[in-house]
Amino acid sequence: MSAPASILIADDDEISARFLKRLLLREGHAVTVVTTAEEVLAECASNPPDLVVLDLVAPRGLGFDVCRRLKDEPQTRFIPVVIVTSQNDRTERLAGIDAGADDFVSKPFDVMELRARIQSLVKLKRYTDELESAEAVILGLGATIEARDPTTQGHCERLVSYATSLGKSLGLDETDLDALARGGYLHDIGKIAVPDSVLLKDGKLDQQETRVMREHPVVGDALCAGLRSLTSVRPIVRHHHERLDGSGYPDGLRNTAVPLLAQIVSVVDVYDALTSERPYHHARPREEALDVLSREAAKGWRDRALVDAFVNVIDPQHV
């Protein structure tokens, strides 16, 4: 048997809840019982369980609504939800699938089937938790990079704000906006491999130092490679220093080969670097920074339409 799990039973039938609780306690699990939809949501928010067994379906369909609400919230969407249905009730199963249920068990309970389904879902939840923990470590590394250089304080937060605002103006979907937000924090994570003598140098980098600095997108991509949840972020991490004319790095991509999300982060990264105090230059006024981006578009480094869209995001009064 897998390690004991914390299981929340949501059942407004006292006899059914008592039977299910006794069964799960016998398996060694920690069990909490609630009887209303409000209690389910409150318990999952304050003390997230490994699994929810939901039997609030009849007579008003509350279980489906609860399941849907749990799956809509980022903090609870990965908690597996098992909905208890009547035997062979196809309508309830279809409604449960639509609400995002992870599995179903039928009354009367088949003890062996119930045990197998719970073990499977708890194992999946723990894999997910491990991935989330690993992602948190990677995100923490991103914050560490920023902390190494006092002059970049707030840089990642500003990039997230600029990039997602630009993405919204372009009509990107939530998946892409989420990738932009994560990419804003992780775009320079590869700089963890860059020595302070290079990263914090007050002046122009020499040829060898430039080679070292230009490795950071490749290192960052490798750091993110082990997490499926960061798949959509990797093109941003690797390609945010590419230019459309092929003169960027690390891969010298051209035109549409440069991923759109990487182009977005590249534009806002340049803008924020120009408008912030750095060891090698003073902060420039907004208008001057936008003019630099415009000139880079004229050189073929940036997409003109993307730069113009960013100008309108930064200065809605721009004509």
C-alpha positions in Angstrom: 0.0 0.0 0.0 1.2 3.6 -0.7 1.9 6.0 2.2 -1.2 7.2 4.1 -2.9 10.2 2.6 -5.0 13.0 3.9 -8.5 12.6 2.5 -11.5 14.9 2.8 -14.9 13.3 2.6 -17.7 15.7 1.6 -21.0 13.8 2.2 -24.3 15.1 3.5 -25.4 11.5 4.2 -24.3 10.7 7.8 -24.5 6.9 7.4 -22.6 6.9 4.1 -19.9 9.3 5.4 -19.4 7.2 8.5 -19.0 4.0 6.4 -16.5 5.6 4.1 -14.5 7.2 6.9 -14.3 3.9 8.7 -13.1 2.2 5.5 -10.4 4.8 4.8 -9.2 4.9 8.4 -8.7 1.2 8.2 -6.4 1.8 5.3 -4.3 4.1 7.5 -5.4 7.4 5.9 -6.1 10.6 7.8 -9.8 11.4 7.2 -11.8 14.6 7.7 -15.5 14.7 7.0 -17.5 17.8 6.0 -21.2 18.0 5.0 -21.6 21.3 3.0 -20.2 22.8 -0.1 -18.9 25.8 1.8 -17.0 23.6 4.2 -15.3 21.7 1.3 -14.0 25.0 -0.2 -12.9 26.4 3.1 -11.1 23.2 4.1 -9.3 22.8 0.8 -8.2 26.5 0.9 -6.9 26.3 4.5 -5.6 22.8 4.7 -5.4 21.2 1.2 -5.9 17.4 1.4 -4.3 14.8 -0.9 -7.7 13.8 -2.2 -11.4 14.8 -2.0 -14.2 12.2 -2.1 -17.3 14.2 -3.1 -20.8 12.9 -2.5 -22.9 16.1 -2.6 -24.3 15.4 -6.0 -28.0 14.9 -5.2 -30.4 16.4 -5.1 -29.2 19.8 -6.3 -26.0 19.0 -8.1 -23.8 20.8 -5.5 -21.0 18.4 -5.9 -20.5 19.3 -9.6 -20.4 23.0 -8.7 -17.9 22.4 -5.9 -15.7 20.3 -8.2 -15.7 23.0 -10.8 -14.8 25.7 -8.3 -11.9 23.7 -6.9 -10.6 23.1 -10.4 -10.9 26.8 -11.3 -8.7 28.0 -8.5 -4.9 27.8 -9.0 -4.4 26.9 -5.3 -6.7 23.8 -5.4 -6.9 22.7 -9.1 -4.4 19.9 -8.6 -6.2 18.3 -5.7 -7.7 15.1 -7.1 -11.5 14.9 -6.8 -13.4 11.6 -6.8 -17.2 12.0 -7.3 -19.5 9.3 -5.9 -22.2 8.5 -8.3 -25.2 6.2 -8.5 -24.5 2.8 -10.2 -24.2 3.3 -14.0 -25.6 6.9 -13.8 -24.3 8.1 -17.2 -25.8 11.6 -16.7 -24.0 12.2 -13.5 -20.7 10.9 -14.9 -20.9 13.3 -17.9 -21.7 16.2 -15.6 -18.7 15.2 -13.4 -16.4 15.0 -16.4 -17.6 18.5 -17.4 -16.9 19.8 -13.9 -13.3 18.4 -14.0 -13.6 15.3 -11.8 -10.5 13.1 -11.8 -12.4 9.8 -11.2 -15.7 8.3 -10.1 -16.8 5.5 -7.6 -20.2 4.0 -7.6 -22.5 3.1 -4.7 -22.6 0.5 -3.3 -18.8 0.7 -2.9 -16.5 -2.0 -4.2 -13.8 -1.9 -1.5 -11.0 -3.2 -3.7 -11.9 -0.8 -6.5 -12.1 2.2 -4.1 -8.7 1.3 -2.6 -7.1 1.1 -6.0 -8.5 4.3 -7.3 -7.5 6.3 -4.2 -3.9 4.9 -4.3 -3.6 5.8 -7.9 -4.8 9.3 -7.5 -2.8 10.0 -4.3 0.4 8.8 -6.1 -0.4 11.1 -9.0 -1.0 14.0 -6.5 2.4 13.4 -4.9 4.2 13.4 -8.2 2.5 16.7 -8.9 3.6 18.1 -5.5 7.2 17.0 -6.3 7.1 18.9 -9.6 5.7 22.0 -7.9 8.4 21.8 -5.3 11.1 21.5 -8.0 9.5 24.4 -9.9 9.5 26.5 -6.7 13.3 25.9 -6.4 13.8 27.0 -10.0 11.7 30.1 -9.4 13.7 30.8 -6.2 16.9 30.6 -8.2 15.5 33.2 -10.5 15.0 35.5 -7.5 18.6 34.7 -6.4 20.0 36.0 -9.7 18.3 39.3 -9.3 19.4 39.6 -5.7 23.1 39.2 -6.7 22.9 42.6 -8.5 21.3 45.4 -6.4 20.9 47.5 -9.6 18.4 45.0 -11.0 16.0 45.1 -8.0 12.5 44.8 -9.3 13.6 44.0 -12.8 11.7 40.7 -12.9 8.5 42.1 -11.6 8.6 44.9 -14.1 9.2 42.4 -16.9 6.3 40.3 -15.9 4.1 43.4 -15.8 5.3 44.8 -19.2 5.3 41.4 -20.9 1.8 40.3 -19.8 0.4 43.7 -20.6 1.8 43.5 -24.1 0.6 39.9 -24.4 -2.9 41.0 -23.5 -2.9 43.8 -26.0 -2.0 41.2 -28.7 -4.9 39.0 -27.6 -2.7 36.1 -26.3 -4.5 33.4 -24.4 -4.1 32.5 -20.7 -1.5 29.8 -21.4 0.8 32.2 -23.2 0.2 34.9 -20.6 1.2 32.4 -17.9 4.3 31.5 -19.8 5.2 35.2 -20.1 4.8 35.7 -16.4 7.0 32.8 -15.6 9.4 33.8 -18.3 9.7 37.2 -16.8 11.0 35.7 -13.6 13.2 33.0 -15.2 14.6 34.6 -18.4 18.0 35.2 -16.9 18.2 32.1 -14.6 21.2 30.9 -16.5 23.2 33.8 -15.1 23.7 31.7 -12.0 26.7 30.2 -13.9 28.1 33.7 -14.6 30.8 34.8 -12.2 30.3 38.1 -10.2 33.4 39.5 -11.9 31.5 39.3 -15.2 27.9 39.9 -14.1 28.7 42.9 -12.0 31.5 44.4 -14.1 31.4 48.2 -14.2 32.2 48.7 -17.9 32.3 46.9 -21.2 32.9 43.1 -21.3 36.0 41.8 -23.1 35.8 39.0 -25.7 36.2 36.2 -23.2 33.7 37.7 -20.7 31.2 38.2 -23.5 31.5 34.5 -24.4 30.8 33.6 -20.8 27.8 35.9 -20.6 26.3 34.6 -23.8 26.2 31.1 -22.4 23.5 32.0 -19.9 20.5 31.3 -22.1 21.8 27.8 -22.8 22.5 27.2 -19.1 19.0 28.5 -18.2 17.3 26.3 -20.8 19.1 23.3 -19.4 18.0 24.2 -15.8 14.4 24.3 -16.9 14.6 21.2 -19.1 13.7 18.7 -16.3 10.3 20.2 -15.6 7.3 19.6 -17.9 5.5 22.5 -16.3 8.2 24.9 -17.7 8.1 23.5 -21.3 6.4 26.7 -22.5 8.9 28.9 -20.7 12.0 27.3 -22.2 11.8 29.1 -25.5 11.7 32.4 -23.6 14.7 31.5 -21.5 16.8 30.3 -24.5 15.8 32.8 -27.1 15.2 36.2 -25.5 18.5 37.5 -26.8 17.9 36.5 -30.4 17.4 39.1 -33.1 15.2 38.8 -36.2 18.2 39.4 -38.5 20.1 36.5 -37.1 22.7 38.5 -35.2 21.4 37.5 -31.8 22.5 34.6 -29.6 22.8 31.7 -28.7 21.4 30.1 -31.9 21.3 33.0 -34.4 17.6 32.5 -35.2 16.0 34.6 -37.9 12.6 36.1 -38.4 9.6 33.8 -37.3 12.1 31.2 -36.1 12.4 33.4 -33.0 9.4 32.4 -30.8 6.9 35.2 -30.3 7.0 35.0 -26.5 10.8 35.3 -26.6 10.4 38.4 -28.8 8.0 39.9 -26.3 10.3 39.4 -23.4 13.3 40.6 -25.5 11.5 43.9 -26.2 10.4 44.6 -22.6 13.8 43.5 -21.3 15.6 46.0 -23.5 13.2 48.7 -22.4 13.6 48.0 -18.7 17.4 47.8 -18.9 17.5 51.2 -20.6 15.2 52.9 -18.2 16.9 51.5 -15.1 20.2 52.5 -13.4 22.9 50.0 -14.2 26.7 49.9 -13.4 27.5 50.7 -17.1 24.8 53.4 -17.8 22.4 55.9 -16.2 18.6 55.4 -16.5 17.3 56.9 -19.7 14.0 58.7 -20.1 11.0 56.6 -21.4 10.9 58.4 -24.7 14.6 57.8 -25.4 14.3 54.1 -24.5 11.3 53.8 -26.9 13.4 55.5 -29.6 16.1 53.0 -29.2 13.6 50.2 -29.7 12.3 51.9 -32.8 15.8 52.2 -34.2 16.4 48.5 -33.4 13.2 47.7 -35.4 14.6 49.7 -38.3 17.8 47.7 -38.2 15.8 44.5 -38.5 16.5 43.4 -34.9 12.9 43.7 -33.7 9.4 43.3 -35.2 8.1 46.7 -35.9 4.5 45.8 -35.1 5.6 44.4 -31.8 7.5 47.5 -30.9 4.6 49.7 -31.9 2.2 47.6 -29.8 4.6 48.0 -26.8 4.7 51.8 -27.3 0.9 51.9 -27.1 1.0 49.8 -23.9 3.6 52.1 -22.3 2.0 55.3 -23.6 -1.7 54.8 -24.5 -1.8 58.5 -25.7 0.8 57.7 -28.4 -0.4 58.3 -31.9 
